[in-house]
Amino acid sequence: MDPTISWNELLGRSAQTPVSAFLPSINHAAPPLRRLIESANGGNVTPAQAAERLARSLQIIKALHDAGVPIVAGTDKGVPGVSVEREIELYVQAGLSPVDAIRAATAVPARVMGLANDSGTIAPGLRADLIVVDGNPLERISDLAHVTLVCANGRLYDTAPLWSAGGFRP
């Protein structure tokens, strides 16, 4: 199951709740992207209604996980470079352990797509796309926001130029 709960949080929020209340990095996005994301909301829904809907969705995610349904992190459109992190945070908010929430974005999708022999975990012989985080997301899942390096296709990248290339400002 791909809940896309971060996208649902964005689209289902009350117009009275600024996106930056749950996605502070939106303040660093390029103005056109920020305007697009900030215009998404649930219309006349109140903040309390939006919170109740999100809470129900999180309960469903937890129940499915506990029942053995594979949860895979997906974001649909979302905010590039940000929404997967938020998706994982919401899984932890739902009650998944940090390691299970991280697996929902790594090992579980690889297994579900039949790619576990190629990717999804760090092991000899597997493709090793990964991130280096300043902090310990197993203790504080929000540390996933502090990515310092990205390794993709065998190359190591500092994140500051990547953010800049994507139109994000410090």
N, C-alpha and C positions, 0 to 999 in steps of 0.2 A: 504494500500500500504506500502510495506517495501522497501524504496529506496536504502538501503545500500550505501548511498552516501559517507561514509567514506572509504569504500572499493573501490568505483569508483574513489575517489580522489587519493587513493594510486596507483591503477592500471593504471589510466589515466595520472599520472603525467609525466612530462618530465624527462628524465634521467639526465638532467642538474639541476634539483631541488632536493636537498637532502630531504629525508623524515623528518629529524629533523626540516626543515623549517616550517612544519605545524603540526608535531607530535614530539615535543621536548623530550617527555618521552621515545622515542625509544632509546635514548642514555643510558638509564638505563636498557635496556633489556639484557638478556643473549646473548652472542655473536652469537650462532647459530640462535636464533630467529631474532636478529638484521640483520644478513646477509640475511636471508630469506626475511624479509620485505623490506630491502633496495634494493634487486634485482628486486623487482616488479616495473614496470613502463610501460608507454605507448610507449616505443620504440623511434621512430624518431620524436615524437610530440615535438613541441617547448614549452617553458614555456607559451608563449602567447596563443597558441592553447589549452593547458591544462587548463589554467585559463578561457578561453572562454567556453570550454565544461562544466567545473564545474559551471560557472555562469548560463548557460542555464539549467543545471540540477536543480540548486537551484530555478530558476524561475518556473520550472515545479512543484517542490515540493510545493512551495508557492501557485501556482494556484490550485493545487489539494486540499490542505488544505483549501483554501478559498472557494472552491466549496463543501466542506463538506466531502471529501474523508478522511477516517481515515488514519492517518500516524502512522505507528508503527516502532520503532527503531530496526533495525537489522544490523548486521555487517558481516555476512557470516564468513569468517575466521578471518580477522583482527588481531589486537594485543590484546591478553587477558588482561582484566582489564583496557584497554585504549580506544579501538575503540568505545564503546558505548558513552563514554564521548565526543569523537570527533564527533560522529554522532549527538548528541544533540547540540553541538556547531554549526555544519553546518546547522541545522534546524533554529537556531537563525539567522545565517548569511543569510539564505534564506528569513527571514522576519517573522518567527513565533515568538510569544512572548516567553520569557524564560519559563513561566509556561506551555504553550502549547507544547514546545519542551520537557520539562521534562515529561509531561503527555504522550508523544509519546513513552516513555520508561517505563511507569508505568500503569496508568489507562487505556489508550487506548488499549494496547495489552490484558490486562485482560478482557476488555469488548468484544473485537473482538473474543477472544478465549472462551467466555462464562464463564470466571472465576471471574467476577467482584464481585460475592458474597463471594469469598474466598480471593482475593488478588487485588493488583493494587492501593489501597489507604490505608490510615491509618484510621482505624475506629474500634470500639469495635467488637470483634468476627472475624475479618479478620486476616489472616496470616500477620505477621509484619516483613517481611524482609526489611531492610532499611539501608541507609548509613547516617553517620553523617559527615557533611562537615564543614570545617573551612572557613567560609565566607558566602556570600549570593548569590547563583546562580541566584536568581531572579533579582538581580542588576547587577551581573557580571557573566555570564554563565561559564566563565573559572574557577570560584571557584569550579566547580565540580571536578577539578583535585586535590583538597585538601581534600580528604576523610581521616578522622582520625579513624573512627570506622565503622565496618560492623556488622549488626545484621542479622543473618540467622538461621532459624530453632530454634529460641528461644535462641540462644547463641550470645554473644557479642565478637567481635574480634578486636584487635588492628591491623591496616593495615600494619605496618612495618614487622611483621613476615609473613604476607600473601604475601607481595611483595617478600620477601626473599625466601619463599618457591616456588614461581613462577619463581625464577631465576633472578629477578630484583635486581639491586643494588641501594643503595641510591645516 
